[in-house]
Each structure stands twice: as structure tokens, then as C-alpha cells.
């Protein structure tokens, strides 16, 4: 190892004691903050996020930023691991038997809420800005959800019932649809911007759709292969500790391959769980998933604490009219679209009334899509006051989505708990 390499290793190891101390202290503080918040009938994860926000970048001007940018970067793997387990848990709940009991209504709900959110937001943003590329991009952000918030509430309150099953299915499948809607809308927006740009040649509409389509296809293929591998590995394992090691290894492998090959981490891990629950006996599935229930609360504490640390509460005043329209339009589109789809799908009344309230959380996927827009659109479009149209869109999208995600990450879990409570699916002992 070279001298610079040795120095880098020494510096990294020197920071480990502080990192471990911080993580340990924050876990304890978050645990008791969650208990305190739960007494107010709010989900514990709100407490975890508040602690993260208190010691994150939102209060750095008051000297309280313990989760600095280097610390958040060092712990970023926690977010990926947690999302992997969340996605696997969703997939393992999506047995074809339970989906058949819900009927075709669940498909109606997924398509209706996703496309309604897209159309409502795009229409409203265009009405106030008269900027079609901007409206298409904001519309394409609206269907993306954050399944972690919904799953955390379901598991914390041990919710069971048809609405719970419907929520698992909707937040599981709508991210794949959201990626495709984004690819479709971004392709149109990019074509419009290229038409404004002197000297640029469009690569073609269908060529632009190639990337999101391949992402979805290969995510399903990789998830299917790893799901088959997991099914073979767990057949002869009886010990729950050994089972946890195998599951942890496969989920981590799926997450790593997804990041390395630029696939959907959520969709890949969801397919792994989907393969398990639909190809193995219920008793074996229970043996595989039971150990996860013991460690999921730990991952949720770290995940939502870090999510809170990333929040930029100072950006809330910058929401402006576009931000307010996006919040109201997305909420109306998801809730109204889900209800419309449930009506056409002839699902039971409690799913029709409450499923839309359980899918409002939004975070990582939407922010990731906003970053893609910021990076790929920056040099496109007509130049006004030294700034391209595409660059202006990227700035507006990043600022607005970051601010609105704060709102949705707070109200999303609260409304999920409310919906499950009204549907009578919360475990009375956990309230």
C-alpha cells in the first residue's frame, strides 16, 4: 500500500470511534423519542425523523449538526440496506392467492392512482406556468412513492387485513410504473427542449424510453434469478439464525447488484420476496420472514433518523406556488385516482375509502429522479439570461421536490395509520 493509501486508512479509522459513538447515542435517543411520540398517537418513526432533523443539516447554523455531510455519506449504506429489506418484505406479502382475493381491483388502483397523479399535477403546473416541459417533469414525479413509511407503520402496529394487503401491493408495484411514467414524460420533455436548442439533434422518442424500460426488465430478471437462488438455499435450513444470515446475504447482494448495474433496488428486492412467497409453502415462507421482523425495527430507527438528518427544513419557506400546487395536486391525484380505480375494480368499501391515504409518502425515488433531471437537462433548451431552459427546470425541480418530500414524509405515515385505524386493521395492543 502506498503512503497516501496508508494515510487515508489511518484517517478513516480515526473517525470510526466518533461515528460509532454517534450512531449508538442516536439510536438510544431515537428509541425513547419514538416511545414519547407514540403516546401522542403518532407513529414512532415521526420521533426518529425529528431527532435526525434536530441533529442534521436543518440546525447546523445553531451548532447542532452532528450528522454532517461526511457522516451522512459514511452511513448512506444503511439507507440502501433498509430499503432492500423493506422491498423484500413487500414482495413476501404479495402472494398470488392474496392478490387474487383482492381481484383485478388492485391493478385498477395502481394504474389509476399513478396516472391520475401524473395528469393532475402536470395539468395544474402547466396552468400556472405555461411551461409544458416543466409540467411534464413535475407530473412524472408525482406517482413515485416511498414504501418505507407505509411498511414501517404496518409493522409497528402489526396491521392485518385486506387494506393492509392492498397497501403492500400498491406501494410495491407503483414504483415500477412510476419509473416508466417518468421515462415516458422525460423523453417528451427532452424532445421539446431539444427543439429549442440550436444545433442539437434529437435521439428519438423511443430511444429515450429505452433506458427506463430496460431498467424495469433487468430488475425483474435479476430479482427472479436471486429469488430462485434464495428458494434453493433456504430449503434445508431449520435454524432461524442461519436463515437470517442467508436472507441478509441475498438482499444485500440484490441491493449491491442493483446499484452497480443501475437497476431499481426496490423492484429487484421485491421480486426476490415475490418469488419466495409464490413458489414455497407458507410454513417455509414464515420461517424465512420471521427473523426479519426482529431486525426491521432496528433498520427503521437508523433509516428514519438518517432521513430526518437529510431534511432541509430551511427550504420549506421556498415552496412557493409551484410547491403548494404540487402537494395539493399529487394528494388529490393519488387519493382520487385510487378511489376511482377501486370503484372500477369493484373492491370492498374500506379499501375504496382509505387506500389512497396510505400511499402519500414520498422521498428517495422522487429525489433521485429530480437529480437525473438536473443532470441530464442542464444543457438543453433556449438560453435566457445565461441559463438554459433545461437548467432552470432542473433547479426548480430539485428545490421543490426536496421541500415537498419533507411534507409528504411527515403526513404520509400519519395518514397511513389513520387509514388503517379507520379500516379496523390495527392491532389493539400496539395502539
HUQUITA-V337104 format. One record per residue. RES is the residue in one letter. BURIAL is b if it has 16 or more other C-alpha atoms within 10 Angstrom, else e. Layout:
RES&BURIAL + RES&BURIAL
This chain:
X&e + X&e + X&e + X&e + X&e + X&e + X&e + X&e + X&e + X&e + X&e + X&e + X&e + X&e + X&e + X&e + X&e + X&e + X&b + X&e + X&e + X&e + X&b + X&e + X&e + X&b + X&b + X&e + X&e + X&b + X&b + X&e + X&b + X&b + X&b + X&e + X&b + X&b + X&e + X&e + X&e + X&b + X&b + X&b + X&b + X&b + X&b + X&b + X&b + X&b + X&b + X&b + X&b + X&b + X&b + X&b + X&b + X&b + X&b + X&e + X&e + X&e + X&e + X&e + X&b + X&b + X&b + X&b + X&e + X&e + X&b + X&b + X&e + X&e + X&b + X&e + X&e + X&b + X&b + X&b + X&b + X&b + X&b + X&b + X&b + X&b + X&b + X&b + X&b + X&b + X&b + X&b + X&b + X&b + X&b + X&e + X&e + X&e + X&b + X&e + X&e + X&b + X&e + X&b + X&b + X&b + X&b + X&b + X&b + X&b + X&b + X&b + X&b + X&b + X&b + X&b + X&b + X&b + X&b + X&b + X&b + X&b + X&b + X&b + X&b + X&b + X&e + X&e + X&e + X&e + X&e + X&b + X&b + X&b + X&b + X&b + X&b + X&b + X&b + X&b + X&b + X&b + X&b + X&b + X&b + X&b + X&b + X&b + X&b + X&b + X&b + X&b + X&b + X&b + X&e + X&b + X&b + X&b + X&b + X&e + X&e + X&b + X&b + X&b + X&b + X&b + X&b + X&b + X&b + X&b + X&b + X&b + X&b + X&b + X&b + X&b + X&b + X&b + X&b + X&b + X&b + X&b + X&b + X&b + X&b + X&b + X&b + X&b + X&b + X&b + X&b + X&b + X&b + X&b + X&b + X&b + X&b + X&e + X&e + X&e + X&e + X&e + X&e + X&e + X&e + X&e + X&e + X&b + X&b + X&e + X&e + X&b + X&b + X&e + X&b + X&b + X&b + X&b + X&b + X&b + X&e + X&b + X&b + X&b + X&b + X&b + X&b + X&e + X&e + X&b + X&b + X&e + X&e + X&b + X&e + X&e + X&e + X&e + X&e + X&e + X&e + X&e + X&b + X&b + X&e + X&b + X&b + X&b + X&e + X&b + X&b + X&b + X&b + X&b + X&b + X&b + X&b + X&b + X&e + X&e + X&e + X&e + X&b + X&b + X&b + X&b + X&b + X&b + X&b + X&b + X&b + X&b + X&b + X&b + X&b + X&b + X&b + X&b + X&e + X&e + X&e + X&e + X&e + X&b + X&b + X&e + X&b + X&b + X&b + X&e + X&b + X&b + X&e + X&e + X&e + X&b + X&b + X&e + X&b + X&b + X&b + X&b + X&b + X&b + X&b + X&b + X&b + X&b + X&b + X&b + X&b + X&b + X&b + X&e + X&e + X&b + X&e + X&e + X&b + X&e + X&e + X&b + X&b + X&e + X&b + X&b + X&b + X&e + X&b + X&b + X&b + X&b + X&b + X&b + X&b + X&b + X&b + X&b + X&b + X&b + X&b + X&b + X&b + X&e + X&b + X&b + X&b + X&e + X&e + X&b + X&b + X&b + X&b + X&b + X&b + X&b + X&b + X&b + X&b + X&b + X&b + X&b + X&b + X&b + X&b + X&b + X&b + X&e + X&b + X&b + X&b + X&e + X&b + X&b + X&e + X&e + X&b + X&b + X&b + X&b + X&b + X&b + X&b + X&e + X&e + X&e + X&e + X&b + X&b + X&b + X&b + X&b + X&b + X&b + X&e + X&b + X&b + X&b + X&b + X&b + X&b + X&b + X&b + X&b + X&b + X&b + X&b + X&b + X&b + X&b + X&b + X&b + X&b + X&b + X&b + X&b + X&b + X&b + X&b + X&b + X&b + X&e + X&b + X&e + X&b + X&b + X&e + X&e + X&e + X&e + X&e
